[in-house]
Amino acid sequence: MFCLYSCLKNKEVINVTDGRRLGCIIDLEIDPVCGKIIKIILPSCDGFFSYFSNKNNICIPWENIERIGDDIILVRDCECRPRKRDRII
């Protein structure tokens, strides 16, 4: 099965371990020697402005991808802190 990056980046990534939505792919790490994808990269779970900073991005090894569906990508064993919820006072 072939898939373009433009299709992958529009799919939401879900952690199958706890059902959390992790976001959409913002980048890929590719091995330049063999051309295989090593990791998918997602924005950090720290909030909206973390999308523009790459220091806390979530890197998920390609081996941790369970299934790529029409709308979502299921991953396992992803270590990401839950998103902080805004408190309404």
Secondary structure as GFF3:
##gff-version 3
##sequence-region A 1 89
A	DSSP	alpha_helix	5	8	.	.	.	ID=ss1
A	DSSP	beta_strand	12	15	.	.	.	ID=ss2
A	DSSP	beta_strand	21	24	.	.	.	ID=ss3
A	DSSP	beta_strand	27	30	.	.	.	ID=ss4
A	DSSP	beta_strand	37	42	.	.	.	ID=ss5
A	DSSP	three_ten_helix	48	52	.	.	.	ID=ss6
A	DSSP	beta_strand	58	61	.	.	.	ID=ss7
A	DSSP	three_ten_helix	62	64	.	.	.	ID=ss8
A	DSSP	beta_strand	65	68	.	.	.	ID=ss9
A	DSSP	beta_strand	72	75	.	.	.	ID=ss10
###
